[in-house]
Amino acid sequence: MFSLEELNQNIRVKLAEFNSRSFQKREGSRESVFLTEEKDYLIPLPDKPFQISEWKTAKVQFHYHIAVDKMKYSVPYEYIKHTVDVRMTAGTIEIFYRALRIASHPRLTGKPNQYSTLHEHMPPNHQHQAEWDAARFINWAKRIGPSTEKVIRPILDSSQIEQQSYKSCMGILRLGDKHGVLRLEKAAEKSLTYTGRPSYKNINMILKNGQDTLPTDTYAPRSQKNSDEFVISRGSAYYGGDESC
């Protein structure tokens, strides 16, 4: 019994013998014809081996990414809402619009819903925000206070693309420049008594109305107040028709 390697070695020997065997009706052999007539016209083989590819179409979503096998790949933002052609190989995702390649990404593997985003594909405002990251916003919030940090963290987790939450984070943290960081921290603390996910609008309204300067229980949710605080008691005589009440 031969191994595959031994079989291939013997095939090479027999192939060499066959190619060097003289033709019956003309001069030379297959080997001599190759060397004198064909070899000089050959071109080099491709640097990379041929890869089987699969094609599909996809629509560029509002966040300038397409979805391929539960992964997201960016394209230039000018193509938002356009339908593109996608060439998929084992290692690469290529994106074409009207036969023009507009993007190429290494193919993502592993956990679904990963993003491959190129900086140059972002709109100008997102490119500016790309200079920031979640850690930078969290550290800024920590310096203001624990309540501000509790406000910022859910906002960073709320968007499919992290960069889309940066505008809201920046807006909230810059309220500290306008009103002072102590007031911002108090406003964040008060907003957390209303909702687990305060927004810029919530905190800005608290600062604008000066609610952060009032005692905490003044604007506490009704469920946290004394249940009798706003009860108007008319007495049983009122409902019984006693006009003296």
C-alpha positions in Angstrom: 0.0 0.0 0.0 1.4 3.4 -1.0 1.0 6.6 0.9 -0.3 9.7 -0.9 3.1 11.3 -0.9 4.7 8.1 -2.4 2.0 8.0 -5.0 2.6 11.7 -6.0 6.4 11.0 -6.3 5.8 8.1 -8.7 3.4 10.1 -10.7 6.0 12.9 -11.1 8.5 10.4 -12.4 6.1 8.9 -14.9 4.9 12.3 -16.0 8.5 13.4 -16.7 9.1 10.2 -18.8 5.9 10.8 -20.7 6.7 14.5 -21.5 10.2 13.6 -22.7 9.0 10.8 -25.0 9.5 11.7 -28.7 6.5 12.3 -30.9 5.6 9.7 -33.5 4.8 11.9 -36.4 7.0 15.0 -35.8 10.3 16.0 -34.3 10.7 16.7 -30.6 8.7 15.9 -27.5 6.1 17.7 -25.3 9.0 18.9 -23.1 11.0 20.3 -26.0 7.9 22.1 -27.5 7.2 23.6 -24.1 10.7 24.9 -23.7 11.1 26.3 -27.2 7.6 27.5 -28.1 5.5 28.0 -25.0 7.5 28.8 -21.9 8.4 32.4 -22.8 4.7 33.3 -23.2 3.7 32.2 -19.7 2.9 34.8 -17.0 3.5 34.3 -13.3 0.9 32.7 -11.1 -1.1 35.1 -8.8 0.6 36.0 -5.6 -2.4 34.8 -3.7 -4.3 31.6 -4.3 -7.7 31.7 -5.9 -10.6 32.1 -3.4 -14.1 31.0 -3.9 -16.4 34.0 -3.5 -20.1 34.5 -2.8 -22.1 37.5 -3.9 -25.1 39.2 -2.3 -26.8 42.6 -2.3 -27.2 44.8 0.8 -28.7 48.2 1.6 -26.5 50.8 3.4 -28.1 51.6 6.7 -28.5 55.0 8.3 -25.3 54.5 10.3 -23.3 53.9 7.0 -22.8 50.2 7.6 -24.1 47.1 5.8 -25.0 43.8 7.5 -23.3 40.6 6.3 -23.8 37.4 8.3 -24.8 39.3 11.4 -21.6 41.5 11.2 -21.5 45.2 10.3 -19.1 46.8 7.7 -18.8 50.5 7.0 -19.0 52.2 3.6 -18.5 55.9 2.7 -21.4 57.7 4.3 -22.4 59.2 0.9 -23.9 55.8 0.0 -26.5 55.7 2.9 -29.8 54.2 1.6 -28.1 52.9 -1.6 -28.1 49.2 -2.5 -24.6 47.8 -3.0 -23.1 44.5 -4.2 -21.0 42.5 -1.7 -18.3 40.0 -2.6 -17.6 37.6 0.3 -14.6 35.3 0.6 -13.3 33.4 3.6 -11.1 36.3 4.6 -12.4 39.5 2.9 -15.6 41.5 2.5 -15.6 43.8 -0.6 -18.4 46.3 -1.3 -19.2 47.6 -4.8 -21.5 50.3 -6.1 -22.2 50.1 -9.8 -19.2 47.9 -10.4 -16.9 50.3 -8.5 -15.3 49.0 -5.3 -16.1 51.5 -2.5 -14.9 49.5 0.5 -12.9 46.5 1.6 -12.7 44.9 5.1 -11.1 41.8 6.7 -14.0 39.4 7.3 -15.1 39.4 11.0 -15.6 36.1 12.8 -16.8 35.1 16.3 -19.4 36.9 18.3 -22.3 38.4 16.2 -22.9 42.1 15.8 -19.3 43.2 15.6 -18.5 46.3 13.7 -15.7 47.0 11.2 -15.6 50.8 10.8 -13.1 52.8 8.8 -12.4 56.4 10.0 -12.6 57.8 6.4 -16.1 56.4 6.0 -17.6 58.5 8.8 -19.4 61.8 8.3 -17.2 64.8 9.3 -19.0 65.2 12.7 -18.4 61.5 13.5 -14.7 61.8 12.5 -14.3 64.5 15.0 -16.0 62.4 17.7 -13.8 59.4 16.7 -10.9 61.2 18.5 -12.8 60.3 21.7 -13.6 56.9 23.2 -15.8 55.6 26.0 -13.0 55.5 28.5 -12.4 59.2 28.0 -16.0 60.2 28.6 -16.2 57.9 31.7 -13.1 59.4 33.2 -14.4 62.9 32.6 -17.7 62.0 34.3 -15.8 60.4 37.2 -14.0 63.7 37.9 -17.4 65.4 38.2 -18.9 62.8 40.5 -20.5 59.3 40.9 -24.0 60.4 39.8 -22.7 61.9 36.6 -20.8 58.7 35.9 -24.0 56.7 36.4 -25.7 58.9 33.8 -23.0 58.6 31.2 -22.5 54.8 31.3 -26.0 53.8 30.1 -25.9 56.4 27.3 -22.6 54.9 26.0 -24.3 51.4 26.0 -27.5 52.6 24.3 -26.4 52.9 20.7 -25.5 50.2 18.2 -22.5 52.2 17.3 -20.7 53.7 20.3 -19.7 56.9 18.5 -23.4 57.8 18.0 -23.8 58.2 21.8 -20.8 60.6 22.0 -22.8 63.7 21.1 -25.2 63.2 24.0 -22.3 62.5 26.4 -20.5 65.6 25.3 -23.7 67.7 25.6 -24.3 66.6 29.2 -20.7 66.9 30.4 -20.4 70.4 28.9 -23.3 71.5 31.0 -20.7 71.5 33.8 -18.9 74.3 31.9 -22.1 76.4 31.8 -23.5 75.7 35.2 -20.5 74.4 37.2 -19.6 70.8 38.0 -21.2 70.9 41.4 -24.6 71.8 40.0 -24.2 69.2 37.2 -23.5 66.5 39.7 -26.5 67.5 41.8 -28.7 67.6 38.7 -27.5 64.1 37.7 -28.2 62.8 41.2 -31.8 64.2 41.0 -32.4 62.9 37.5 -31.6 59.4 38.7 -34.5 59.6 41.1 -36.8 60.0 38.1 -35.3 57.4 35.7 -32.5 54.9 35.3 -31.5 56.4 32.0 -31.5 60.2 32.2 -31.0 62.1 29.0 -29.5 65.5 28.1 -33.0 66.9 28.0 -33.7 65.7 31.6 -30.6 67.1 33.1 -30.7 70.4 31.2 -34.3 71.0 32.3 -33.3 70.4 36.0 -30.5 72.9 35.7 -32.6 75.4 33.8 -35.4 75.3 36.4 -33.0 75.3 39.3 -34.3 72.1 40.7 -30.8 71.0 41.6 -30.6 73.7 44.2 -33.8 72.6 46.0 -33.9 69.9 48.7 -34.0 66.4 47.3 -37.4 65.5 48.6 -39.0 68.7 47.1 -39.0 67.1 43.7 -38.8 63.5 44.7 -41.2 61.1 42.8 -44.6 60.9 44.3 -44.0 57.2 45.4 -41.1 58.4 47.6 -43.2 61.1 49.4 -45.5 60.7 52.3 -48.7 59.3 50.8 -50.8 61.8 52.8 -48.8 64.9 51.8 -51.1 66.0 49.0 -54.3 64.3 50.2 -57.3 66.7 50.4 -59.7 65.4 53.1 -63.2 66.8 52.9 -64.6 64.5 55.6 -67.6 62.1 55.5 -70.1 64.9 56.2 -69.3 66.5 52.8 -70.2 63.4 50.9 -73.3 62.9 53.1 -74.7 66.2 52.0 -73.9 68.4 55.0 -73.8 71.9 53.5 -71.9 73.3 56.5 -68.7 71.7 55.1 
